[in-house]
Amino acid sequence: MTLSSMLGDLVPLQLVLGTVLVASASVIWTQVVQPLYAARKLSLPPGPPGHWLFGNASPGPYSFRYYSELVDTYGPVISLRYGKRIVCVIGRYQAAVDILSKHSAETADRPRAIAANEIQSGGMRVLMTQAGERIKKIRRALHAYLQPNVAENYKQMQYKNAKKYILDCYLNPAGHLKHAKRYAASVVMTIAYGKTTPTSYSDPEVQAVNKYLALLGATLRPGAHLVDTYPFLRYIPGYLAHLRRYQAEEQALYSAQLDVVRKQLAHGDVQPSFATYLLENQERLQFSDAELAYLAGAIFGAGSDTTAAALGFITMAAACYPEAQARVQAQLDKVLGRDRVPSFEDEDTLPEVTAFVLEAYRWRPVSITGFAHRAMKDIIWKDYVIPEGAEILGIHWAIARDPDVYPEPEAFKPERWLTPDGCIRDDLRFFNFGFGRRVCVGQHVANNSLFINTALVLWAFKISQDPSKPIDTHAFTDTANVHPAPFHAIFEPRISNLEELLTGNDE
């Protein structure tokens, strides 16, 4: 082989290597170095140091604990960097008000969620839909069926299912967490699809939806997938194939549920429901069939998951804080006695029940890390700037433990929500349903569910721990919406003729 031929073979190789090096350097400069340099010109909130190129390490399991520790160390608002992503974490009440409430218009966006939304949800997930006309259209449709005056129409159905929940706990107290899931599934299946037949937690469609909710919750954990930090990874063959499979299966599930309602509508034998409303107004609302399926499914997903978890935490709090439980029961006995079943009509006279619910929301927030917002423009907070494009995460767990707003934050104290004369305070709140313009549309239905179930369960039972099986109040799932780990509680009936009263005519 001659020298000239050897050089001829090397030149193309050198060109290829040179092109790869230039392209790599260009990606690093534009995707990491330039955003980092721009951020450093701004006064970002403080935070832990990270690698010059890759930024901070992912938080790992139970990220809310990691973020809360950072807030304790660096202050109420901290900043982190994952590749080119800047994430600002809020862990105190007033900072959340200042940034996410007062700047609700500028923080109404969601960051791009490649793994959870674009791949696993086909871009259809309501929770992660970014700002623009589409989310406005979606929220208008949801509001039409979930606004306060419409939520009043669901109370009779919720009451009937709540009494069934109490009977289930009476007959099989060991299954109380499953009974809570059955209650939540029944309510949302009626609202979403007009289902009137009894719903069981073991029903195939309920099991399937809960399966995909659990899978989504795992994907939504901060740092769960590198593709959200390095988007080019989505193009690696085979990578995230399991998420694409989940999406196809979930889409088929929601479409099948909607098709059942569509057939009922065609035969004129359909119950009022959100799915019916969507199908009858599809042309006006301008939704595709896939969007309709996911939108109806969103009610089940959001409503069933969170309500069931919150009911589990109500039981946990009652068992672990007998004094707080006794305060509620004293008021129940005074207002109702033990021969009349609580109802929604009693709500104004039972502020202790409402306070118990509000404290449970704070003590064990279900959406424990919150869901990320995206700054649509630079936001000034004190001496810092949250730059346009930054992700903003209001950590519910950390905010709920702000000692300046909630003294003795680790204690369960419903009385903190009451005025000296026993009314619900109007100067204290918690953000359990989210922030600003992305607050949960279904909050009114959820609040109604928590009130009536709490009133009934504390009227019906004295709930306590089994000394041989103590409850670990910090044991819950590592998902976006947390559920308590299985725990044992004793349900001692307070009402001698409980079953007779609960099986009487619904009010």
Rosetta blueprint (number, residue, H / E / L):
1 M L
2 T L
3 L H
4 S H
5 S H
6 M H
7 L H
8 G H
9 D H
10 L H
11 V H
12 P H
13 L H
14 Q H
15 L H
16 V H
17 L H
18 G H
19 T H
20 V H
21 L H
22 V H
23 A H
24 S H
25 A H
26 S H
27 V H
28 I H
29 W H
30 T H
31 Q H
32 V H
33 V H
34 Q H
35 P H
36 L H
37 Y H
38 A H
39 A H
40 R H
41 K H
42 L L
43 S L
44 L L
45 P L
46 P L
47 G L
48 P L
49 P L
50 G L
51 H E
52 W L
53 L L
54 F L
55 G E
56 N L
57 A L
58 S L
59 P L
60 G L
61 P L
62 Y L
63 S H
64 F H
65 R H
66 Y H
67 Y H
68 S H
69 E H
70 L H
71 V H
72 D H
73 T H
74 Y H
75 G L
76 P L
77 V E
78 I E
79 S E
80 L E
81 R E
82 Y E
83 G L
84 K L
85 R E
86 I E
87 V E
88 C E
89 V E
90 I E
91 G L
92 R L
93 Y H
94 Q H
95 A H
96 A H
97 V H
98 D H
99 I H
100 L H
101 S H
102 K L
103 H L
104 S L
105 A L
106 E L
107 T L
108 A L
109 D E
110 R L
111 P L
112 R L
113 A L
114 I H
115 A H
116 A H
117 N H
118 E H
119 I H
120 Q L
121 S L
122 G L
123 G L
124 M L
125 R L
126 V H
127 L H
128 M H
129 T L
130 Q L
131 A L
132 G L
133 E H
134 R H
135 I H
136 K H
137 K H
138 I H
139 R H
140 R H
141 A H
142 L H
143 H H
144 A H
145 Y H
146 L H
147 Q L
148 P H
149 N H
150 V H
151 A H
152 E H
153 N H
154 Y H
155 K H
156 Q H
157 M H
158 Q H
159 Y H
160 K H
161 N H
162 A H
163 K H
164 K H
165 Y H
166 I H
167 L H
168 D H
169 C H
170 Y H
171 L H
172 N L
173 P H
174 A H
175 G H
176 H H
177 L H
178 K H
179 H H
180 A H
181 K H
182 R H
183 Y H
184 A H
185 A H
186 S H
187 V H
188 V H
189 M H
190 T H
191 I H
192 A H
193 Y H
194 G L
195 K L
196 T L
197 T L
198 P L
199 T L
200 S L
201 Y L
202 S L
203 D L
204 P H
205 E H
206 V H
207 Q H
208 A H
209 V H
210 N H
211 K H
212 Y H
213 L H
214 A H
215 L H
216 L H
217 G H
218 A H
219 T H
220 L L
221 R L
222 P L
223 G L
224 A L
225 H L
226 L H
227 V H
228 D H
229 T L
230 Y L
231 P H
232 F H
233 L H
234 R H
235 Y H
236 I L
237 P L
238 G L
239 Y L
240 L L
241 A H
242 H H
243 L H
244 R H
245 R H
246 Y H
247 Q H
248 A H
249 E H
250 E H
251 Q H
252 A H
253 L H
254 Y H
255 S H
256 A H
257 Q H
258 L H
259 D H
260 V H
261 V H
262 R H
263 K H
264 Q H
265 L H
266 A H
267 H L
268 G L
269 D L
270 V L
271 Q L
272 P L
273 S L
274 F H
275 A H
276 T H
277 Y H
278 L H
279 L H
280 E H
281 N L
282 Q H
283 E H
284 R H
285 L H
286 Q L
287 F L
288 S L
289 D H
290 A H
291 E H
292 L H
293 A H
294 Y H
295 L H
296 A H
297 G H
298 A H
299 I H
300 F H
301 G H
302 A H
303 G H
304 S H
305 D H
306 T H
307 T H
308 A H
309 A H
310 A H
311 L H
312 G H
313 F H
314 I H
315 T H
316 M H
317 A H
318 A H
319 A H
320 C H
321 Y L
322 P H
323 E H
324 A H
325 Q H
326 A H
327 R H
328 V H
329 Q H
330 A H
331 Q H
332 L H
333 D H
334 K H
335 V H
336 L H
337 G L
338 R L
339 D L
340 R L
341 V L
342 P L
343 S L
344 F H
345 E H
346 D H
347 E H
348 D H
349 T H
350 L L
351 P H
352 E H
353 V H
354 T H
355 A H
356 F H
357 V H
358 L H
359 E H
360 A H
361 Y H
362 R H
363 W H
364 R L
365 P L
366 V L
367 S L
368 I L
369 T L
370 G L
371 F L
372 A L
373 H E
374 R E
375 A L
376 M L
377 K L
378 D L
379 I E
380 I E
381 W E
382 K L
383 D L
384 Y E
385 V E
386 I E
387 P L
388 E L
389 G L
390 A L
391 E E
392 I E
393 L E
394 G E
395 I L
396 H H
397 W H
398 A H
399 I H
400 A L
401 R L
402 D L
403 P L
404 D L
405 V L
406 Y L
407 P L
408 E L
409 P L
410 E L
411 A L
412 F L
413 K L
414 P H
415 E H
416 R H
417 W H
418 L E
419 T L
420 P L
421 D L
422 G L
423 C L
424 I E
425 R L
426 D L
427 D L
428 L L
429 R L
430 F L
431 F L
432 N L
433 F L
434 G L
435 F L
436 G H
437 R H
438 R H
439 V L
440 C L
441 V L
442 G L
443 Q H
444 H H
445 V H
446 A H
447 N H
448 N H
449 S H
450 L H
451 F H
452 I H
453 N H
454 T H
455 A H
456 L H
457 V H
458 L H
459 W H
460 A H
461 F E
462 K E
463 I E
464 S E
465 Q L
466 D E
467 P L
468 S L
469 K E
470 P L
471 I L
472 D L
473 T L
474 H L
475 A L
476 F E
477 T L
478 D L
479 T L
480 A L
481 N L
482 V L
483 H L
484 P E
485 A L
486 P L
487 F L
488 H L
489 A L
490 I E
491 F E
492 E E
493 P E
494 R L
495 I L
496 S L
497 N L
498 L H
499 E H
500 E H
501 L H
502 L H
503 T L
504 G L
505 N L
506 D L
507 E L
